[in-house]
Every structure is written in structure tokens, then in C-alpha cells.
């Protein structure tokens, strides 16, 4: 299932949780790990002079400097690398992070991209004022493979999967994410928990939605879940289907916590209200920020 993994990292504490998951997955599944680092932003155009991501100094990025950065990365991950038996590579690039990550993914065709959620909280990051906050969103939107994002310590996740939560809004994008979640569950013999939250956040202020209306929406959603997904679940040994009401991103985070999930799988592109910002405040963005386990983003570009 996982033969090639691309770890996009800043080689700083901001990416330590993501790196730990990527290394553990590579070791567990015998995958080749491509450790990829965008070392700085070019000062202008295609100039070889860049602002180093760590030191914030202007540096000339020649072959010698690239090799020095690779050695720094090798030293930073020395203990983790010792467990991979040389089944890894270290690559560096200069440019805007999301563009370089996507370029590397096109060249190496990984099965999975692993990255941290953001580096905005790292004060000395040269990306903080430019692209860091939206790097994940831009990579997830355009990548042709799933993107696994980790923003905090993964309490129950050490490279293996036992229970997967799949969140759906019944969009076509969610169907693609379901197929991928089902494939992972089958390949790795996991429990698959299908979940949908009936969104009651759109009720006008001051109006209370009658409980009978909520119950009807819940019944309708359960029927839709079973009609849409149950026929594909026949060969799966262990699965559940649940529907709750509430604010979708909060409910899926609570549901995953209750299920002690190792992984949440969602579509990056999903239904949204007219005028809603697709980059900030989306359900995916909020789940990534709040979940206590890794979140896997799947989009329509998955092969």
C-alpha cells in the first residue's frame, strides 16, 4: 500500500511529529522515504541567492551548500534514519514551499505525502509571513496522491493503523476519499468507522430547529449512508456507520476521539456554502488543527 513516502519537512521542531509518523510508517511498511526540504526562498526570480529557512541569512545556494544542508538534515534525523537501513533519500530545493513539494511529488510519484500542518507558530521561520500557513492547503488541493498531515503528537499512532474514521458529506470528492479509506482498511485489516454530521450550524440566530426535524435529517442521513456505502463494505470484517448532528468539524473530531482512531480520512474538496472561503475555515482545515490523530486529505486527483 505504501511503497514510496515523501516527507516534506523544515527539519525543525515544527515538523517533528510529522517526521516521527513518516519514519515509523516507512519502517513498518518497508517504504522508501524521500526526505524533502525547501531550504529557502529565492531573493528574486530564479536567483541562486536565497534566504535560509533557519538562519534567515542570505546565502548562495551552490552544490556545496546543498550538500551541507543535506548533512545537517542527516544529523537532525540521525536516530530515526538508523532504523531505515538506507531505504531513504534526502533532497533539498529552493523556492516557494508548496510549489517545490508538488514538483518533487510529480518527479518521484510517491504513494503518500506526509507534512506538518503549519509553521506559523515558529517565530524564526522565513515562511511565516508568506506561504507557511497555506502550504498544506495548496499541496492537498493539487497533489495527485493523498496528503497526511500531523499537527500535534499522535498519541495512539506509531506508524500502524487499527481504526480509521472516514468523514463524509456525500459529495463526489468524499466518494473518492471513501474508496481510498476502504482500500487502506482492507489492505491493513483495520476497522473502518463511517461518519456523517448533520450540519445544524446554518440555523438562523435565535431560531431553534425542532427536534423532529433533526431526527428526520438523522434518519435520512443514516439511510443515505447505508445505501451509498454499505454495498462496498461486504468484504470488510469490522465497520460501523454513525450519524450525529452538530458542527461538522467539531463532531468528527469528537467522534474520532471517542473511537480512539489512529487516522481520519476526509476529502479535501467538499461541499461548501456559496461565498465560503475554501482555504480558511473549511471543515478539513479545522479538523487538521483540532484532531489528536493524523488527518489524511484525499482529493479528486488521486490516481
Rosetta blueprint (number, residue, H / E / L):
1 X L
2 X L
3 X L
4 X E
5 X E
6 X E
7 X E
8 X E
9 X L
10 X L
11 X L
12 X L
13 X H
14 X H
15 X H
16 X H
17 X H
18 X H
19 X H
20 X H
21 X H
22 X H
23 X H
24 X H
25 X H
26 X H
27 X H
28 X H
29 X H
30 X L
31 X L
32 X E
33 X E
34 X E
35 X E
36 X E
37 X E
38 X E
39 X E
40 X E
41 X E
42 X E
43 X L
44 X L
45 X L
46 X L
47 X L
48 X L
49 X E
50 X E
51 X E
52 X E
53 X L
54 X L
55 X L
56 X L
57 X L
58 X E
59 X E
60 X E
61 X L
62 X L
63 X H
64 X H
65 X H
66 X H
67 X H
68 X H
69 X H
70 X H
71 X H
72 X H
73 X H
74 X H
75 X H
76 X H
77 X L
78 X H
79 X H
80 X H
81 X H
82 X L
83 X L
84 X L
85 X L
86 X L
87 X L
88 X E
89 X E
90 X E
91 X E
92 X E
93 X E
94 X E
95 X L
96 X L
97 X H
98 X H
99 X H
100 X H
101 X H
102 X H
103 X H
104 X H
105 X H
106 X H
107 X H
108 X H
109 X L
110 X L
111 X L
112 X E
113 X E
114 X E
115 X E
116 X E
117 X L
118 X L
119 X L
120 X L
121 X L
122 X L
123 X L
124 X L
125 X L
126 X L
127 X L
128 X L
129 X L
130 X L
131 X L
132 X H
133 X H
134 X H
135 X H
136 X H
137 X H
138 X H
139 X H
140 X H
141 X H
142 X H
143 X L
144 X L
145 X L
146 X E
147 X E
148 X E
149 X E
150 X E
151 X L
152 X L
153 X L
154 X L
155 X L
156 X L
157 X L
158 X L
159 X L
160 X L
161 X L
162 X L
163 X E
164 X E
165 X E
166 X E
167 X E
168 X L
169 X L
170 X L
171 X L
172 X H
173 X H
174 X H
175 X H
176 X H
177 X H
178 X H
179 X H
180 X H
181 X H
182 X H
183 X H
184 X H
185 X H
186 X H
187 X H
188 X H
189 X L
190 X L
191 X E
192 X E
193 X E
194 X E
195 X E
196 X E
197 X E
198 X E
199 X E
200 X L
201 X L
202 X L
203 X L
204 X L
205 X L
206 X L
207 X L
208 X L
209 X L
210 X L
211 X H
212 X H
213 X H
214 X H
215 X H
216 X H
217 X H
218 X H
219 X H
220 X H
221 X H
222 X H
223 X H
224 X H
225 X H
226 X H
227 X H
228 X H
229 X H
230 X H
231 X H
232 X H
233 X H
234 X L
235 X L
236 X L
237 X L
238 X L
239 X E
240 X E
241 X E
242 X E
243 X E
244 X E
245 X E
246 X E
247 X L
248 X H
249 X H
250 X H
251 X H
252 X H
253 X H
254 X H
255 X H
256 X H
257 X H
258 X H
259 X H
260 X L
261 X L
262 X L
263 X E
264 X E
265 X E
266 X E
267 X E
268 X L
269 X L
270 X L
271 X L
272 X L
273 X L
274 X L
275 X L
276 X L
277 X L
278 X L
279 X L
280 X L
281 X L
282 X L
283 X H
284 X H
285 X H
286 X H
287 X H
288 X H
289 X H
290 X H
291 X L
292 X L
293 X L
294 X E
295 X E
296 X E
297 X E
298 X E
299 X L
300 X L
301 X L
302 X L
303 X L
